[in-house]
Structure formats: C-alpha cells, structure tokens
Amino acid sequence: MGALPMKIFKLVTVNLLILCLFLSNEKVSFSEPQIKYIAIGDSLTAGLGASEVNYLRIGAFVPSFVKYLREEKGFSVDVENHGIPGLTSAGFLANIHNSKGLQEKIAMSNLITVTIGGNDFLQLIRSDQTTLANAKQRLVDLEKELNNIHALLRSINSTCEIYYIGLYNPYPENHTYYDIAETIVPLYNDLLSTVTKESNSHLLNPYDVFLNNAKALTHISKDDIHPNDLGYQKITAKLIQTYSSTE
C-alpha cells in the first residue's frame, strides 16, 4: 500500500473511532435520566386539595414541576413522591431513619423538595393551651428538628439540590386563628431560611402570595387549609422561579 492510501486509511480509521465514541456517549446520555427527583414531606407533597384525574392529583406542585422540567427544560426525569398526609417534623425524621429504601433513593437523587412543619403549626395553633409565649418556645424546638432534618438529608446526600417549601397562612382575616398564624408563619419561615443558607439548599416562601388570598387559593371555606389548584399553581411558580435562579 502506498504512502497516500495509508494516510487516508489511518484518517478514516481515526474518524470512525471518534464517531463510535460519540455514539457510545450519546447512548449513555439518553439511557440515563438527567434528573432523579425525590419529593418528601407532608400533605402538600402528597397534593391534598388538588384536582384528581384517574386518582392522580395532577394539579399538585410535584406533577406540575415535573411537567415543567420535562416539557420546558427538556430533561429526562425520574420522580418518586413520598408525601405522607399528617407528617410532622418528628415523623419526617423517623420515616427516613426507619426506611433503608428511602435512604437509598435520597442518596441517588440530585433534586429533592421538602414540605414539613405544616402539621406542627396546626397542632400548635389549634391547642387550647397555646399562648404566644409557648408558641415561640415550640418554635425553638422546631428549629432543632429542622436542623436535624437537614443534617440527616446531608449525611445521606451531600451534593444534591434541596428545595424547602415554607408555610403560608391559610386563614382569612376574620378567622379565629388568623392573628396567631400571622405571628407564627413568618417566624417559622425565618427558621427555614437559616437552614437553607448553605450551598445547594434553597427556600421558596409562599407566604406573600397567600397573604389575604386564603379564600381564593385554599379550600378554607370548607374548613380545609390545603391549596386548591390555583394555590398549587402559585407554589409551583415559586418553585420554578427559585429553581431557575439557582441553575
């Protein structure tokens, strides 16, 4: 074989090798999800109050956020929803401690959303024994539990993005619990803001959106504090806004 044909042969061989490597890499990127999303928390994560289609609460923030990631961002998303209605901060810790399977899912995720504190808040304000003084003491205890929750999540996965969703006041101005909720909810969200000061940890605060809009954004007219579809849309918009600012 002459010098020129040999050079052409080597050039073609090199190009074929590069093409094979490119195709191999493309195959891996398409076969593996780009986002592994775990939603953990209480009834907000579970989507109570959202409209249902075939027993799926499609109006809730988790499916709405996943739809955004897939359709607007073009990501491949694996998602698992571990929302448990009625879950308290203490129950959140126990749930993770007692579930090796959930720990493994958290370890493999690169995106987590957390809703917690709502049931602690409800227990507090609905108690006949609650005063502003002991409410603030309970917030001191909650701060320790929130720090323990965050430390536990970080001990399992130190690098994933974690989005904590704060509390809103679900009560209209003429409601019995409106005033105490107006005191406690901002204080609780302040506690969450201290937890999310480290890198890869974020707070989205729905308080302002729901302020004086409880009747329009929740089912409170039926004595149900959960968001309706419009309320979940507002939470999803906040989540998308926070996510987009941290990409």
C-alpha positions as CSV (number, residue, x, y, z in Angstrom):
1,M,0.0,0.0,0.0
2,G,1.4,3.4,-1.0
3,A,2.1,6.3,1.4
4,L,-1.0,8.3,0.3
5,P,-3.6,5.4,0.6
6,M,-2.0,4.5,4.0
7,K,-2.6,8.1,5.2
8,I,-6.2,8.0,4.0
9,F,-6.7,4.6,5.7
10,K,-5.4,6.0,9.0
11,L,-7.5,9.1,8.8
12,V,-10.7,7.1,8.1
13,T,-9.9,4.7,11.0
14,V,-9.4,7.6,13.4
15,N,-12.7,9.3,12.3
16,L,-14.5,6.0,12.7
17,L,-13.2,5.6,16.3
18,I,-14.2,9.2,17.1
19,L,-17.7,8.5,15.7
20,C,-18.0,5.3,17.7
21,L,-17.1,7.1,20.9
22,F,-19.6,9.9,20.2
23,L,-22.4,7.4,19.5
24,S,-21.5,5.5,22.6
25,N,-21.6,8.6,24.8
26,E,-24.9,9.6,23.2
27,K,-26.4,6.2,24.0
28,V,-25.4,6.6,27.7
29,S,-26.9,10.1,28.0
30,F,-30.2,9.1,26.5
31,S,-30.5,5.9,28.6
32,E,-29.9,7.6,32.0
33,P,-32.2,10.2,33.5
34,Q,-30.8,13.6,33.8
35,I,-32.8,14.4,37.0
36,K,-33.6,12.0,39.8
37,Y,-36.2,13.8,41.8
38,I,-37.5,12.8,45.3
39,A,-40.4,14.7,46.8
40,I,-40.5,14.2,50.6
41,G,-42.9,15.7,53.1
42,D,-46.5,16.1,54.3
43,S,-49.9,16.6,52.6
44,L,-48.6,19.4,50.4
45,T,-46.1,17.0,48.8
46,A,-48.9,14.4,48.6
47,G,-51.0,17.1,46.8
48,L,-54.1,17.1,49.0
49,G,-56.6,19.6,47.8
50,A,-55.6,19.4,44.1
51,S,-57.9,18.1,41.4
52,E,-57.7,14.4,40.5
53,V,-57.7,12.6,37.2
54,N,-57.7,8.8,37.5
55,Y,-56.8,9.1,41.2
56,L,-53.7,11.2,40.3
57,R,-53.6,14.7,41.8
58,I,-52.3,16.3,38.6
59,G,-53.0,19.8,39.9
60,A,-50.4,19.5,42.8
61,F,-47.0,21.1,42.7
62,V,-45.0,17.8,42.3
63,P,-46.5,16.7,38.9
64,S,-46.7,20.3,37.8
65,F,-43.0,20.9,38.5
66,V,-42.1,17.6,36.8
67,K,-44.1,18.7,33.7
68,Y,-42.1,21.9,33.6
69,L,-38.8,20.0,33.9
70,R,-39.7,17.7,31.1
71,E,-41.6,20.0,28.7
72,E,-39.9,23.4,29.3
73,K,-36.4,22.3,30.2
74,G,-36.3,19.1,28.1
75,F,-35.0,17.0,30.9
76,S,-35.5,13.3,31.4
77,V,-36.9,13.0,34.9
78,D,-37.3,10.0,37.3
79,V,-39.6,11.1,40.1
80,E,-40.9,9.5,43.3
81,N,-43.4,11.1,45.6
82,H,-43.0,10.2,49.3
83,G,-45.6,12.7,50.6
84,I,-47.4,11.5,53.8
85,P,-50.5,13.5,54.9
86,G,-50.3,14.3,58.6
87,L,-46.5,14.0,58.8
88,T,-44.8,16.1,61.5
89,S,-41.2,17.1,61.7
90,A,-40.6,14.3,64.2
91,G,-42.4,11.9,61.9
92,F,-40.3,13.1,59.0
93,L,-37.1,12.1,60.8
94,A,-38.4,8.8,61.9
95,N,-39.7,8.0,58.4
96,I,-36.2,8.4,56.9
97,H,-34.4,6.7,59.8
98,N,-36.6,3.7,59.5
99,S,-36.6,3.3,55.7
100,K,-33.4,2.0,54.1
101,G,-35.1,2.1,50.8
102,L,-35.9,5.8,51.1
103,Q,-32.4,6.5,52.2
104,E,-31.1,4.8,49.1
105,K,-33.4,6.8,46.9
106,I,-32.2,10.0,48.6
107,A,-28.6,9.0,48.1
108,M,-29.2,8.6,44.4
109,S,-31.2,11.8,43.8
110,N,-29.9,15.1,42.5
111,L,-33.0,17.1,43.3
112,I,-35.2,17.0,46.5
113,T,-38.2,19.0,47.6
114,V,-39.3,19.1,51.2
115,T,-42.5,20.2,52.8
116,I,-42.6,20.0,56.5
117,G,-43.9,22.0,59.5
118,G,-47.5,22.5,58.5
119,N,-48.8,19.8,60.9
120,D,-46.6,21.1,63.7
121,F,-48.1,24.5,63.0
122,L,-51.7,23.2,63.1
123,Q,-51.1,21.3,66.3
124,L,-49.8,24.4,67.9
125,I,-52.4,26.9,66.9
126,R,-55.4,24.6,67.5
127,S,-54.4,23.7,71.0
128,D,-56.5,25.4,73.7
129,Q,-53.3,25.7,75.8
130,T,-51.4,27.8,73.1
131,T,-50.2,31.2,74.0
132,L,-47.8,33.4,72.1
133,A,-45.1,32.6,74.7
134,N,-45.3,28.8,74.4
135,A,-45.8,29.1,70.7
136,K,-42.4,30.7,70.5
137,Q,-40.9,28.0,72.7
138,R,-42.3,25.4,70.3
139,L,-40.5,27.2,67.5
140,V,-37.2,26.8,69.4
141,D,-37.9,23.0,69.4
142,L,-38.8,23.1,65.8
143,E,-35.6,24.8,64.9
144,K,-33.7,21.9,66.4
145,E,-35.8,19.4,64.4
146,L,-35.3,21.3,61.2
147,N,-31.6,21.3,61.7
148,N,-31.7,17.6,62.4
149,I,-33.8,17.0,59.2
150,H,-31.3,19.0,57.1
151,A,-28.3,17.3,58.7
152,L,-29.8,13.9,58.1
153,L,-30.5,14.6,54.4
154,R,-27.0,15.9,54.0
155,S,-25.5,12.9,55.7
156,I,-27.2,10.8,53.1
157,N,-26.5,13.1,50.1
158,S,-24.1,16.0,50.5
159,T,-24.4,17.5,47.0
160,C,-28.0,17.3,45.7
161,E,-30.1,20.4,45.4
162,I,-32.7,20.7,48.2
163,Y,-35.7,23.0,47.9
164,Y,-37.6,23.6,51.2
165,I,-41.1,25.0,50.8
166,G,-42.2,27.3,53.5
167,L,-45.5,27.8,55.2
168,Y,-48.4,30.2,54.3
169,N,-51.3,31.5,56.4
170,P,-54.4,29.6,55.2
171,Y,-56.8,31.7,57.3
172,P,-58.7,34.8,56.2
173,E,-58.6,37.9,58.4
174,N,-61.9,37.2,60.2
175,H,-60.8,33.7,61.2
176,T,-60.1,32.7,64.8
177,Y,-56.6,31.5,64.0
178,Y,-55.6,34.4,61.7
179,D,-53.7,36.5,64.2
180,I,-51.6,33.8,65.8
181,A,-50.9,32.3,62.3
182,E,-49.7,35.8,61.2
183,T,-47.2,35.7,64.0
184,I,-46.0,32.1,63.8
185,V,-45.8,31.5,60.0
186,P,-43.2,34.3,59.3
187,L,-41.1,33.1,62.3
188,Y,-41.2,29.5,61.0
189,N,-40.1,30.6,57.5
190,D,-37.3,32.6,59.1
191,L,-36.1,29.3,60.7
192,L,-36.2,27.6,57.4
193,S,-34.2,30.4,55.8
194,T,-31.3,29.8,58.3
195,V,-31.3,26.1,57.3
196,T,-31.0,27.0,53.6
197,K,-28.0,29.3,53.9
198,E,-25.6,26.6,52.8
199,S,-24.9,26.0,49.1
200,N,-27.3,23.7,47.2
201,S,-30.1,24.4,49.7
202,H,-32.9,26.8,48.9
203,L,-36.1,28.2,50.4
204,L,-39.2,29.2,48.4
205,N,-41.6,31.2,50.6
206,P,-45.2,31.2,49.6
207,Y,-46.3,33.5,52.5
208,D,-46.7,36.7,50.5
209,V,-48.6,35.0,47.6
210,F,-51.2,33.6,50.0
211,L,-51.4,36.7,52.2
212,N,-55.0,38.0,52.2
213,N,-55.8,35.5,49.4
214,A,-56.7,32.4,51.5
215,K,-60.2,32.1,50.2
216,A,-59.1,32.2,46.6
217,L,-56.1,29.9,47.0
218,T,-57.2,27.3,49.5
219,H,-60.3,25.3,50.5
220,I,-60.6,27.2,53.8
221,S,-64.3,28.0,53.0
222,K,-64.8,24.2,53.6
223,D,-62.6,24.3,56.7
224,D,-59.7,22.8,54.7
225,I,-56.4,24.6,54.8
226,H,-54.9,22.8,51.7
227,P,-54.3,24.7,48.5
228,N,-56.7,24.4,45.6
229,D,-55.4,24.1,42.0
230,L,-54.8,27.8,41.8
231,G,-52.9,27.7,45.1
232,Y,-50.7,24.9,43.9
233,Q,-50.1,26.8,40.7
234,K,-48.8,29.7,42.8
235,I,-46.5,27.3,44.8
236,T,-45.3,25.7,41.5
237,A,-44.5,29.1,40.1
238,K,-42.5,30.0,43.2
239,L,-40.6,26.7,42.9
240,I,-39.8,27.2,39.2
241,Q,-38.7,30.8,40.0
242,T,-36.3,29.5,42.7
243,Y,-35.1,26.6,40.6
244,S,-34.4,28.8,37.6
245,S,-32.4,31.3,39.7
246,T,-30.2,28.5,41.0
247,E,-29.5,26.6,37.8
